[in-house]
Each structure stands twice: as structure tokens, then as C-alpha cells.
């Protein structure tokens, strides 16, 4: 570690040092005044002379590259990246907007107590940031979620800072798979093996939230089968404790599927699947999966579902008009003209009616392994089977196929290149959202292996 610059030093004839915000293993972060704009900024400094490992410079440069491309209100904006040469050293700098407030680590040290409501608020804000980071192409993994890197502003805004350990999934897969980065106590088990996934950040968040509630380093808590046992030292609801469990599972595949799934489980629990497969209330869907295989069974939903009523209403309206008008004026047409003019409309009407009943009576199964998938749809004696390679699947999406009472009716769609295999239209919107999230995350994991 090199020595900090004295206060009132001016860097690059622009940034005047005001105070030291923090010192890490190889860098120092200052609060500085930008003499061009008058704004206060965070100035992160790395000394080439003080480096013990060239990997630290690589991480520093990667942090600057990543920050330049980010745009989220919970991440201080990137301002500049530059280097300064002196007679005896070379310094590298990253400049960001200053997140005004205090780290939640400082608040814990100062004795601040966080209620369940406070902790939930912080969790939701960080999860929204992680949703953004993990949705980028390629996904960005922070890898160092901990209390020191979360700032609570004076207006209760939450910021995520210090992207010095950040990586992209693609870069990690290609070149940096053996890099171990993180903070002991907040690192997911896979980080000790040099691996990181989007769910790795969820583990760090879970450990951070437990620190807020217990004022203890998660590494000091007792463990049961490599999983921290926090329940005896927190005073939270059973539902919130169960939710925290879903963040800190030692096996990455047993945690929440994604930041979005974790957020929905906290704010709209009936929409989400967790490691315990908590289905939407009242659902008859059967879903089982592990790291390598998924099987989905959607039994017929019957004639009472809203999707059936939407299709049926459209079919009824079309057929009523087509058949009434057709039969009323049929006598004035010759038989040949009637066939040419009316039969197409009647055929469309019958097709709409058929689709309405298919919606209510179809039985769907979806079987996905590491390499192949099979989608089967059956209605009475009619059957449709499609097989293909998982590598050709793009995603599972929700597609709007019609409007009912001016409201969109959506269906699940398994997208395979230019093809879209639709199913599950009769499910509730809660079931569709839950399945879309679960299936899409499973497929993306299989493709990344």
C-alpha cells in the first residue's frame, strides 16, 4: 500500500484532494473537488510502485472499462480515467460521482440498528441494481457485495460502489476462471474455486443483510453443512428468514434463480420459484429440476380460466357475425359465390373456437436436459411433439397473442431461432411470469456450460 496524497493536493491540475474515503489492499479512494465543475467526486488511486501483483492493475483497468459503460441511478456515474507520471512512480485514477452518505459498514460500527423493514429496503434497492448488471450483455458480476460497498444516502437512497472485483461472465469463462476475488465472510463458496455467477452476488447480498441484522461478521456465525446458521441471532419474521436462506445456499444452483426472482420473492412472493419450489397459490403446475435436468407438467386447466374466456369470447363474436350475416343473405347468392365468399369466414370462426377449447384442454410437458429438449402438447386425441437442441434455444418469453376487453392475453413462448413454440396460454399471469423466469434461467445456465 502506498501513502495517501496530502489534503489540498491537486491531481491532473483538476481534482483537489479533500479527504480519504477509504483504503483497500492496493488502492486509496479520496473525496475530491472537481475544480472544473465544482462538484465533489470519488477519486480512486492505484500506485504502480506499490503493486505486489500485476493482476491488481488489470482489475483496476477493467473496473474503469466497466464503469464507463454503466448507467443506473444506484451506481455513481463514471467521470474519467487517466494516469499521472511522477519522477518515482506512475499513478492510475478512476473518477466517479460521489455517492453522498455513509457505508452501511460504518453505520453498523457506529451502532446503528437495522429493522426488518430497513433491511428489506436495502435488499430491494441492491437487487434492482443487480438485475441491471446481470441483464447486460455480457452480464456483469460485482463479486464483492459487502457492507463497505453499499452507501446509504441522507435521503435513504442506496448506492453500490467499488467495482474493483467486477468481471463479465464471458471474460471469466475465457480467461479469468482461476481468479479468486472477494472478501472473506461475504464470498460465495464457488469464489474460493475462482468461479463466479450472477447468483454469486446474491450470496454476498445475503451475507451483507445478515451482518446488518446481527452486527457480526458472517464468517463468525456457526455453520450447518457449510451454511451459515443465523436464525438464532436475528429477530425477523419467518418469511424473511426463509427468504434470506434462499440467498445463502452454499450451492449456487440452489439459490434464487436470479436477482429478479429474489426481488419478486421478497415483494410478490406468490410469483416466484425458490429452492423450495414455492408455486403461485393454487397452481396445479408440476415442476422439478436440478443442475442438469428440468421436467415441466402443465395439466389441462379447464374452461373457467380467463385465457379460455378471452379466446371463447373472440370466437363467439366472430362466429355470431359470420354465420348470422352469411345465413341471412345466403339466398341472394348462387351456391358457388356463397362458397367462395362465406366459407373462409366460417372456417376462421371454427378455427377460433377450436383454439379456445385447445387452450382449456391442452396438456403440456416440457423436458429439458443439458443437450436436448422435448415439448409435447396434447388435446384429447390430438398431439404435437417438437424436439430440438438446447444450444438452438434463445430464451423463454411472454408473447401477446390477442386482446380481451382491451387487455393483452399472453402465452409462454419457447424461442428457437425463427420459431416460437407457444404453450401455457390458459395459465394465470402469475404462473406465466413465474415459469418464464424459471425456464429462461435454467436454459441460459445449460447454454453457458
C-alpha positions as CSV (number, residue, x, y, z in Angstrom):
1,X,0.0,0.0,0.0
2,X,1.3,3.4,-0.9
3,X,1.0,6.6,1.1
4,X,-2.1,8.8,0.7
5,X,-1.8,12.1,-1.1
6,X,-2.0,15.1,1.4
7,X,-5.2,17.1,1.5
8,X,-5.4,20.0,-0.9
9,X,-3.1,18.2,-3.4
10,X,-4.2,18.8,-7.0
11,X,-4.3,15.9,-9.4
12,X,-4.1,16.5,-13.1
13,X,-4.5,20.2,-12.4
14,X,-8.2,19.5,-11.8
15,X,-9.0,17.3,-8.8
16,X,-8.3,18.8,-5.4
17,X,-8.0,16.2,-2.6
18,X,-10.3,16.9,0.3
19,X,-10.2,13.7,2.4
20,X,-9.5,9.9,2.3
21,X,-12.7,7.9,2.0
22,X,-11.2,4.5,2.2
23,X,-8.0,2.4,1.7
24,X,-8.0,-1.1,0.3
25,X,-5.4,-3.7,-0.3
26,X,-3.8,-1.8,-3.2
27,X,-5.8,1.5,-3.8
28,X,-6.9,4.6,-2.0
29,X,-10.2,6.4,-2.6
30,X,-10.4,10.1,-1.9
31,X,-13.2,12.7,-1.8
32,X,-12.0,15.4,-4.2
33,X,-13.3,18.6,-5.7
34,X,-13.6,18.8,-9.4
35,X,-12.3,22.4,-10.0
36,X,-13.9,22.5,-13.5
37,X,-17.5,21.6,-12.4
38,X,-17.3,22.4,-8.7
39,X,-18.7,19.0,-7.9
40,X,-17.3,16.6,-5.3
41,X,-16.2,13.3,-6.8
42,X,-14.7,10.0,-5.7
43,X,-11.1,9.7,-6.9
44,X,-9.7,6.2,-6.7
45,X,-5.9,5.9,-6.9
46,X,-3.6,3.0,-7.7
47,X,0.2,3.2,-7.4
48,X,2.3,1.2,-9.9
49,X,5.2,1.2,-7.5
50,X,3.0,-0.1,-4.7
51,X,1.7,-3.1,-6.6
52,X,2.5,-6.5,-5.4
53,X,0.7,-8.2,-8.2
54,X,0.1,-7.2,-11.8
55,X,-3.4,-8.7,-11.6
56,X,-4.4,-5.7,-9.5
57,X,-3.6,-3.3,-12.3
58,X,-5.6,-5.5,-14.7
59,X,-8.5,-5.4,-12.3
60,X,-8.2,-1.6,-12.0
61,X,-8.3,-1.1,-15.7
62,X,-11.2,-3.5,-16.1
63,X,-13.1,-1.6,-13.4
64,X,-12.7,1.6,-15.4
65,X,-13.9,0.0,-18.6
66,X,-16.9,-1.5,-17.0
67,X,-17.9,1.7,-15.1
68,X,-17.7,3.7,-18.3
69,X,-20.5,1.6,-19.8
70,X,-22.9,1.6,-16.8
71,X,-25.9,3.8,-16.4
72,X,-28.0,3.2,-13.3
73,X,-29.2,5.6,-10.6
74,X,-27.8,3.3,-7.9
75,X,-24.3,3.3,-9.4
76,X,-22.3,6.6,-9.2
77,X,-21.6,7.8,-12.7
78,X,-18.2,7.4,-14.4
79,X,-16.4,10.6,-14.9
80,X,-12.8,9.9,-16.1
81,X,-9.9,7.5,-16.2
82,X,-6.3,8.7,-16.5
83,X,-2.7,8.2,-15.3
84,X,-0.2,10.6,-13.9
85,X,3.6,10.0,-14.1
86,X,6.0,11.4,-11.4
87,X,9.7,11.1,-11.0
88,X,9.4,8.0,-9.0
89,X,6.0,6.4,-9.7
90,X,3.1,6.1,-12.1
91,X,-0.4,6.6,-10.6
92,X,-3.7,5.4,-12.2
93,X,-7.0,7.1,-11.4
94,X,-10.7,6.4,-11.7
95,X,-13.1,9.3,-11.2
96,X,-16.8,8.8,-10.3
97,X,-19.6,11.0,-9.0
98,X,-19.5,11.0,-5.2
99,X,-22.2,8.9,-3.5
100,X,-23.1,11.2,-0.6
101,X,-23.8,9.3,2.6
102,X,-22.2,6.6,4.7
103,X,-21.4,3.0,4.1
104,X,-23.7,0.6,5.9
105,X,-20.5,-0.9,7.4
106,X,-19.7,2.5,9.1
107,X,-23.3,2.6,10.3
108,X,-23.1,-0.8,11.9
109,X,-19.8,0.1,13.5
110,X,-21.4,3.3,14.8
111,X,-24.1,1.1,16.5
112,X,-27.0,1.7,14.0
113,X,-29.7,-0.9,14.3
114,X,-31.5,-2.1,11.2
115,X,-35.1,-3.3,11.4
116,X,-36.5,-5.9,9.1
117,X,-38.2,-3.1,7.1
118,X,-34.8,-1.2,6.8
119,X,-33.1,-4.4,5.7
120,X,-35.8,-5.2,3.1
121,X,-35.4,-1.7,1.7
122,X,-31.7,-2.1,1.2
123,X,-32.2,-5.6,-0.2
124,X,-34.7,-4.4,-2.8
125,X,-32.5,-1.5,-3.9
126,X,-29.4,-3.7,-4.3
127,X,-31.4,-6.3,-6.1
128,X,-32.6,-3.8,-8.6
129,X,-29.0,-2.8,-9.3
130,X,-28.0,-6.4,-9.7
131,X,-30.9,-7.0,-12.1
132,X,-29.5,-4.3,-14.3
133,X,-25.9,-5.5,-14.1
134,X,-26.9,-9.2,-14.7
135,X,-29.1,-8.2,-17.7
136,X,-26.2,-6.6,-19.6
137,X,-24.6,-8.5,-22.5
138,X,-22.4,-10.0,-21.2
139,X,-23.7,-10.0,-17.6
140,X,-21.6,-8.0,-15.1
141,X,-20.9,-9.7,-11.8
142,X,-19.8,-7.4,-9.0
143,X,-18.1,-10.2,-6.9
144,X,-17.6,-8.1,-3.8
145,X,-21.1,-7.3,-2.3
146,X,-20.4,-6.3,1.3
147,X,-21.4,-3.6,3.8
148,X,-18.4,-1.4,2.9
149,X,-19.5,-1.2,-0.7
150,X,-23.1,-0.2,0.0
151,X,-23.7,3.5,0.7
152,X,-26.9,4.8,2.3
153,X,-27.5,8.4,1.4
154,X,-29.1,11.0,3.6
155,X,-32.3,10.6,1.7
156,X,-32.2,6.8,2.1
157,X,-31.0,6.3,-1.4
158,X,-28.8,3.2,-1.7
159,X,-25.7,3.1,-3.9
160,X,-23.5,0.2,-4.9
161,X,-19.8,1.2,-5.2
162,X,-16.3,-0.3,-5.7
163,X,-16.3,-2.3,-8.8
164,X,-12.7,-3.3,-8.4
165,X,-13.6,-7.0,-8.4
166,X,-16.0,-6.8,-11.2
167,X,-16.0,-9.3,-14.1
168,X,-18.1,-10.3,-17.1
169,X,-19.3,-13.8,-17.4
170,X,-17.7,-14.2,-20.8
171,X,-14.3,-12.9,-19.8
172,X,-14.3,-15.2,-16.7
173,X,-15.1,-18.2,-18.9
174,X,-12.4,-17.5,-21.4
175,X,-9.5,-16.2,-19.4
176,X,-10.0,-15.4,-15.8
177,X,-11.6,-18.5,-14.4
178,X,-8.9,-19.0,-11.8
179,X,-9.0,-15.5,-10.3
180,X,-10.1,-15.6,-6.6
181,X,-11.5,-12.2,-5.7
182,X,-13.8,-11.1,-2.9
183,X,-14.0,-10.6,0.9
184,X,-13.9,-13.4,3.4
185,X,-17.2,-13.9,5.1
186,X,-19.1,-12.5,2.1
187,X,-17.7,-14.7,-0.6
188,X,-19.8,-17.5,-2.0
189,X,-18.1,-20.9,-1.8
190,X,-17.6,-21.0,-5.6
191,X,-15.4,-17.9,-5.4
192,X,-12.8,-19.9,-3.5
193,X,-12.5,-22.0,-6.6
194,X,-12.1,-19.0,-8.8
195,X,-15.7,-19.2,-10.2
196,X,-18.5,-16.6,-10.2
197,X,-22.0,-16.5,-11.5
198,X,-24.8,-13.9,-11.2
199,X,-26.1,-15.9,-8.2
200,X,-22.7,-15.3,-6.6
201,X,-23.7,-11.7,-6.0
202,X,-26.9,-12.9,-4.3
203,X,-24.8,-14.8,-1.7
204,X,-22.8,-11.6,-1.0
205,X,-26.0,-9.7,-0.5
206,X,-27.4,-12.3,1.8
207,X,-24.3,-12.3,3.9
208,X,-24.4,-8.5,4.0
209,X,-28.0,-8.4,5.1
210,X,-27.2,-10.9,7.9
211,X,-24.4,-8.6,9.0
212,X,-26.8,-5.7,9.3
213,X,-29.2,-7.8,11.4
214,X,-26.6,-9.4,13.6
215,X,-23.7,-6.9,13.8
216,X,-21.5,-10.0,13.3
217,X,-19.1,-11.0,10.5
218,X,-20.9,-13.8,8.7
219,X,-17.7,-15.9,8.9
220,X,-18.1,-15.9,12.7
221,X,-21.6,-17.4,12.7
222,X,-22.0,-21.1,13.3
223,X,-22.4,-23.3,10.2
224,X,-24.5,-26.3,9.4
225,X,-23.3,-28.3,6.4
226,X,-21.3,-25.2,5.2
227,X,-24.3,-22.9,5.5
228,X,-24.3,-20.1,8.0
229,X,-26.8,-20.5,10.8
230,X,-28.2,-17.1,11.5
231,X,-31.7,-17.8,12.8
232,X,-30.7,-17.9,16.5
233,X,-29.3,-14.4,16.4
234,X,-31.8,-12.4,14.4
235,X,-35.3,-11.1,15.2
236,X,-37.2,-11.2,11.9
237,X,-40.3,-12.9,10.5
238,X,-40.2,-16.5,9.5
239,X,-40.9,-15.5,5.9
240,X,-38.0,-13.1,5.8
241,X,-35.7,-15.6,7.4
242,X,-36.7,-18.2,4.7
243,X,-36.0,-15.6,2.0
244,X,-32.5,-15.0,3.4
245,X,-31.9,-18.7,3.3
246,X,-32.6,-18.6,-0.4
247,X,-29.7,-16.2,-0.9
248,X,-27.0,-18.0,1.1
249,X,-27.3,-21.6,-0.1
250,X,-23.7,-23.0,-0.5
251,X,-24.6,-24.5,-3.9
252,X,-25.1,-21.8,-6.5
253,X,-27.9,-23.7,-8.2
254,X,-29.9,-24.0,-5.0
255,X,-30.1,-20.2,-4.5
256,X,-32.7,-18.0,-6.1
257,X,-32.6,-18.2,-9.9
258,X,-31.7,-14.6,-10.3
259,X,-31.8,-11.1,-8.7
260,X,-35.3,-10.6,-10.3
261,X,-36.5,-13.8,-8.8
262,X,-35.2,-12.9,-5.4
263,X,-36.8,-9.4,-5.6
264,X,-40.1,-10.9,-6.6
265,X,-39.9,-13.4,-3.8
266,X,-39.5,-10.6,-1.4
267,X,-42.1,-8.2,-2.8
268,X,-44.5,-10.5,-4.6
269,X,-43.8,-14.0,-3.2
270,X,-46.7,-15.7,-5.0
271,X,-45.0,-15.1,-8.3
272,X,-41.7,-16.7,-7.6
273,X,-40.0,-20.0,-7.5
274,X,-37.3,-20.6,-4.9
275,X,-35.2,-23.6,-4.0
276,X,-38.3,-25.0,-2.3
277,X,-40.4,-24.6,-5.4
278,X,-43.0,-22.3,-3.9
279,X,-45.5,-22.3,-6.7
280,X,-48.1,-19.5,-7.3
281,X,-51.0,-20.0,-5.0
282,X,-53.5,-22.6,-6.2
283,X,-51.4,-23.7,-9.2
284,X,-51.5,-27.3,-10.5
285,X,-48.2,-27.0,-12.3
286,X,-45.7,-29.7,-11.6
287,X,-42.0,-28.6,-12.0
288,X,-38.9,-30.4,-10.9
289,X,-35.3,-29.6,-11.8
290,X,-31.7,-29.9,-10.7
291,X,-28.4,-28.8,-12.2
292,X,-28.8,-30.8,-15.4
293,X,-32.4,-31.7,-16.0
294,X,-35.8,-30.0,-15.9
295,X,-39.3,-31.5,-16.3
296,X,-42.5,-29.4,-16.5
297,X,-46.0,-30.8,-16.5
298,X,-49.0,-28.5,-17.1
299,X,-52.3,-30.4,-16.8
300,X,-55.4,-29.1,-18.6
301,X,-56.7,-26.0,-16.8
302,X,-60.4,-26.3,-17.7
303,X,-63.0,-23.9,-19.1
304,X,-63.0,-21.4,-16.3
305,X,-59.7,-19.7,-16.8
306,X,-59.6,-16.1,-18.1
307,X,-57.5,-17.1,-21.2
308,X,-60.2,-19.6,-22.3
309,X,-62.9,-17.0,-21.8
310,X,-60.9,-14.5,-23.8
311,X,-60.5,-16.9,-26.7
312,X,-64.1,-18.1,-26.4
313,X,-65.4,-14.5,-26.5
314,X,-63.4,-13.7,-29.6
315,X,-64.6,-16.9,-31.3
316,X,-68.2,-16.4,-30.2
317,X,-68.2,-12.8,-31.6
318,X,-66.6,-13.8,-34.9
319,X,-68.9,-16.8,-35.4
320,X,-72.0,-14.9,-34.5
321,X,-71.4,-12.2,-37.0
322,X,-70.1,-14.5,-39.8
323,X,-72.8,-17.1,-39.5
324,X,-75.7,-14.7,-39.0
325,X,-74.7,-12.5,-41.9
326,X,-73.9,-15.5,-44.0
327,X,-77.1,-17.4,-43.5
328,X,-79.2,-14.2,-43.7
329,X,-78.1,-13.2,-47.1
330,X,-77.1,-16.7,-48.5
331,X,-80.4,-16.9,-50.5
332,X,-79.4,-14.0,-52.8
333,X,-76.1,-15.7,-53.7
334,X,-75.5,-18.6,-56.0
335,X,-74.1,-21.6,-54.3
336,X,-70.6,-21.1,-55.9
337,X,-70.5,-17.4,-54.8
338,X,-71.6,-18.4,-51.3
339,X,-68.8,-20.9,-51.0
340,X,-66.2,-18.5,-52.2
341,X,-67.4,-15.6,-50.1
342,X,-68.6,-17.1,-46.8
343,X,-66.8,-20.4,-46.3
344,X,-63.4,-18.7,-45.4
345,X,-65.1,-16.6,-42.7
346,X,-66.8,-19.7,-41.3
347,X,-63.6,-21.6,-41.4
348,X,-61.8,-18.9,-39.4
349,X,-64.6,-18.9,-36.9
350,X,-64.4,-22.6,-36.4
351,X,-60.6,-22.3,-36.1
352,X,-61.0,-19.7,-33.3
353,X,-63.5,-21.9,-31.5
354,X,-61.0,-24.9,-31.8
355,X,-58.2,-22.8,-30.4
356,X,-60.4,-21.7,-27.5
357,X,-61.1,-25.3,-26.5
358,X,-57.5,-26.3,-27.1
359,X,-56.4,-23.5,-24.7
360,X,-58.6,-25.1,-21.9
361,X,-58.0,-28.8,-22.6
362,X,-54.3,-29.0,-23.7
363,X,-51.9,-31.0,-21.6
364,X,-48.3,-29.7,-21.9
365,X,-45.0,-31.4,-20.9
366,X,-41.5,-29.9,-21.4
367,X,-38.4,-32.0,-20.8
368,X,-35.0,-30.2,-21.0
369,X,-31.6,-31.8,-20.4
370,X,-28.2,-30.4,-21.0
371,X,-28.3,-31.1,-24.7
372,X,-31.9,-31.7,-25.9
373,X,-35.4,-30.6,-25.2
374,X,-38.9,-32.1,-26.0
375,X,-42.1,-30.1,-25.9
376,X,-45.3,-32.1,-26.1
377,X,-48.8,-30.7,-26.4
378,X,-51.9,-32.9,-26.3
379,X,-55.6,-32.2,-26.5
380,X,-57.9,-35.2,-26.4
381,X,-56.6,-37.3,-29.3
382,X,-54.6,-34.5,-31.0
383,X,-50.9,-34.4,-30.2
384,X,-48.0,-32.2,-31.1
385,X,-44.4,-33.0,-30.4
386,X,-41.3,-30.9,-31.0
387,X,-37.7,-31.9,-30.2
388,X,-34.5,-29.9,-30.6
389,X,-31.1,-29.0,-29.2
390,X,-30.8,-26.7,-26.2
391,X,-28.0,-24.9,-27.9
392,X,-30.5,-23.6,-30.5
393,X,-32.9,-22.2,-27.9
394,X,-32.6,-18.4,-27.4
395,X,-35.0,-17.8,-24.5
396,X,-38.4,-18.3,-23.0
397,X,-40.6,-15.2,-23.4
398,X,-44.1,-13.9,-22.8
399,X,-45.8,-13.1,-26.1
400,X,-49.1,-11.3,-26.6
401,X,-51.4,-13.2,-28.9
402,X,-54.7,-11.3,-28.6
403,X,-56.6,-8.7,-26.7
404,X,-59.6,-9.5,-24.4
405,X,-61.5,-6.5,-23.1
406,X,-58.6,-4.3,-24.3
407,X,-56.2,-6.3,-22.1
408,X,-53.4,-8.4,-23.6
409,X,-53.6,-12.1,-23.4
410,X,-50.0,-13.6,-23.2
411,X,-48.6,-17.0,-23.7
412,X,-45.3,-18.6,-23.0
413,X,-43.1,-19.0,-26.0
414,X,-40.0,-21.2,-26.3
415,X,-38.0,-19.4,-28.9
416,X,-35.8,-21.5,-31.2
417,X,-34.2,-19.4,-33.9
418,X,-37.0,-18.1,-36.1
419,X,-39.5,-20.4,-34.5
420,X,-41.7,-19.6,-31.5
421,X,-43.2,-22.7,-29.7
422,X,-46.2,-21.3,-27.7
423,X,-47.8,-23.1,-24.8
424,X,-49.5,-22.5,-21.5
425,X,-51.8,-19.7,-22.6
426,X,-54.5,-20.7,-20.2
427,X,-52.3,-20.2,-17.1
428,X,-52.7,-17.3,-14.8
429,X,-50.3,-14.3,-15.3
430,X,-48.7,-15.2,-12.0
431,X,-47.9,-18.7,-13.3
432,X,-46.7,-17.4,-16.6
433,X,-44.3,-14.9,-15.1
434,X,-43.0,-17.5,-12.7
435,X,-42.5,-20.1,-15.4
436,X,-40.9,-17.7,-17.8
437,X,-38.3,-16.7,-15.2
438,X,-37.6,-20.2,-14.1
439,X,-37.4,-21.8,-17.5
440,X,-35.4,-19.0,-19.1
441,X,-32.8,-19.0,-16.3
442,X,-32.5,-22.8,-16.5
443,X,-31.9,-22.7,-20.3
444,X,-29.3,-19.9,-20.0
445,X,-27.4,-21.9,-17.4
446,X,-27.4,-25.0,-19.6
447,X,-26.2,-23.0,-22.6
448,X,-23.3,-21.4,-20.6
449,X,-21.9,-24.8,-19.6
